[in-house]
Amino acid sequence: MHEAIKRPSDVSELKGMIASRTITLPEQQEQVARMALAKPDVIAFGTVGSIAAECSVSPSTVVRAATGLGFADFRDFRGFFRLHLRKATGLKAG
């Protein structure tokens, strides 16, 4: 059984976890992770279906990628990237 992955606190930590191979994902889930880092807006404002289409994977792969990266579920994953974009643009949550 695999040890649970700790949810990253920010995008820099997520990048580091992927780069250091703290997180290893199957190839299709890795496509989702790469998309998330390259185009966080696609994740922040997308649906499971739209992200799956953008990454050429199934919707269930998007959900598995989110949990594989340490998030509770897709909603947590999307919220993480929404918060990241708010911080990057200087907008306050609310």
SEFI-170006 format. One record per residue (C-alpha): residue number from 1; z, x, y. Coordinates in steps of 0.1 Angstrom, whole numbers, plus 5000, padded with zeros to 4 digits. Each point is the difference from the previous one (the first is absolute). Example, Ala and Ser with C-alpha at 12.3 -4.5 7.8 and 13.67 -1.06 7.14 Angstrom:
BEGIN
{seq 1	Z 5078	X 5123	Y 4955}
{seq 2	Z 4993	X 5014	Y 5034}
***
This chain:
BEGIN
{seq 1	Z 5000	X 5000	Y 5000}
{seq 2	Z 4991	X 5013	Y 5035}
{seq 3	Z 5026	X 5005	Y 5026}
{seq 4	Z 4997	X 4976	Y 5029}
{seq 5	Z 4982	X 5014	Y 5030}
{seq 6	Z 5020	X 4999	Y 5033}
{seq 7	Z 4984	X 4980	Y 5027}
{seq 8	Z 4987	X 5024	Y 5027}
{seq 9	Z 5016	X 4996	Y 5035}
{seq 10	Z 4967	X 5007	Y 5019}
{seq 11	Z 4964	X 5009	Y 4995}
{seq 12	Z 5007	X 5038	Y 5003}
{seq 13	Z 5024	X 4997	Y 4971}
{seq 14	Z 4975	X 4980	Y 4980}
{seq 15	Z 4973	X 5026	Y 5006}
{seq 16	Z 5024	X 5028	Y 4989}
{seq 17	Z 5009	X 4981	Y 4969}
{seq 18	Z 4964	X 4996	Y 4990}
{seq 19	Z 4990	X 5036	Y 5010}
{seq 20	Z 5029	X 5015	Y 4980}
{seq 21	Z 4993	X 4978	Y 4970}
{seq 22	Z 5034	X 4984	Y 5002}
{seq 23	Z 4979	X 4969	Y 4995}
{seq 24	Z 4972	X 5000	Y 4975}
{seq 25	Z 4978	X 4970	Y 4997}
{seq 26	Z 4971	X 4989	Y 4977}
{seq 27	Z 4966	X 5007	Y 5017}
{seq 28	Z 4994	X 4964	Y 5013}
{seq 29	Z 5035	X 4997	Y 5014}
{seq 30	Z 4995	X 5034	Y 5017}
{seq 31	Z 4969	X 4986	Y 5017}
{seq 32	Z 5023	X 4973	Y 5015}
{seq 33	Z 5025	X 5027	Y 5011}
{seq 34	Z 4972	X 5021	Y 5016}
{seq 35	Z 4987	X 4969	Y 5018}
{seq 36	Z 5035	X 4993	Y 5013}
{seq 37	Z 5004	X 5035	Y 5015}
{seq 38	Z 4964	X 5002	Y 5013}
{seq 39	Z 4998	X 4964	Y 5015}
{seq 40	Z 5035	X 4986	Y 5003}
{seq 41	Z 4987	X 4970	Y 5019}
{seq 42	Z 4981	X 4989	Y 4969}
{seq 43	Z 5034	X 4997	Y 4982}
{seq 44	Z 5019	X 4987	Y 5030}
{seq 45	Z 4977	X 4971	Y 5007}
{seq 46	Z 4984	X 4994	Y 4966}
{seq 47	Z 5007	X 4978	Y 4971}
{seq 48	Z 5003	X 5011	Y 4964}
{seq 49	Z 4964	X 4988	Y 4995}
{seq 50	Z 4985	X 5016	Y 5031}
{seq 51	Z 5016	X 5033	Y 4992}
{seq 52	Z 4988	X 4998	Y 4964}
{seq 53	Z 4965	X 4994	Y 5012}
{seq 54	Z 5001	X 5029	Y 5025}
{seq 55	Z 5013	X 5023	Y 4973}
{seq 56	Z 4977	X 4987	Y 4972}
{seq 57	Z 5030	X 4992	Y 4978}
{seq 58	Z 5016	X 4968	Y 4986}
{seq 59	Z 5027	X 4982	Y 5020}
{seq 60	Z 5026	X 5008	Y 4973}
{seq 61	Z 4992	X 5037	Y 5006}
{seq 62	Z 5009	X 4996	Y 5036}
{seq 63	Z 5034	X 4985	Y 4991}
{seq 64	Z 5007	X 5027	Y 4973}
{seq 65	Z 4991	X 5027	Y 5026}
{seq 66	Z 5025	X 4985	Y 5024}
{seq 67	Z 5028	X 5000	Y 4975}
{seq 68	Z 4989	X 5034	Y 4986}
{seq 69	Z 5005	X 5014	Y 5035}
{seq 70	Z 5036	X 4988	Y 5001}
{seq 71	Z 4996	X 4967	Y 5018}
{seq 72	Z 5017	X 4968	Y 4987}
{seq 73	Z 4967	X 4981	Y 5001}
{seq 74	Z 4968	X 4996	Y 5019}
{seq 75	Z 5017	X 4983	Y 5029}
{seq 76	Z 5024	X 5030	Y 5004}
{seq 77	Z 4970	X 5024	Y 4998}
{seq 78	Z 4980	X 4980	Y 5027}
{seq 79	Z 5031	X 4998	Y 5022}
{seq 80	Z 5005	X 5038	Y 4998}
{seq 81	Z 4965	X 5006	Y 5014}
{seq 82	Z 5004	X 4973	Y 5026}
{seq 83	Z 5032	X 5017	Y 5012}
{seq 84	Z 4982	X 5034	Y 4999}
{seq 85	Z 4972	X 4986	Y 5022}
{seq 86	Z 5025	X 4985	Y 5025}
{seq 87	Z 5017	X 5034	Y 5003}
{seq 88	Z 4967	X 5018	Y 5003}
{seq 89	Z 4989	X 4977	Y 5028}
{seq 90	Z 5033	X 4998	Y 5017}
{seq 91	Z 5004	X 4963	Y 4995}
{seq 92	Z 5034	X 4985	Y 4993}
{seq 93	Z 5006	X 4978	Y 4969}
{seq 94	Z 5006	X 4964	Y 5008}
***
